[in-house]
Amino acid sequence: MEKKLELLALGEDFIIEKKESRYSIRQKEGNLEASIDFLNAIGYYISGCYNSKYDTVEINMDALNKLKRFCEILIDGGK
């Protein structure tokens, strides 16, 4: 029950979209995204840096950890 409540609380910060063979999870406010495929493999990405004048983009580690935790609970089924 506790993980399900944590999932709901974390989920407020993300937009989830079903794609062809995966789910896309992205921050409502930020540039981090994740993808979960039908095998429950998770990939993490930074979006919106295509036209950046910089060669690198800083990763907000707190936000990444939050996204990571959210995805892990999703594939674990909230058990």
Secondary structure, DSSP 8 states (H G I E B T S, - for coil): -HHHHHHHHHHTTEEEEE-SSEEEEEESSSSEEEEEETT--EEEEE-S-TT-SSS-----HHHHHHHHHHHHHHHHTT-
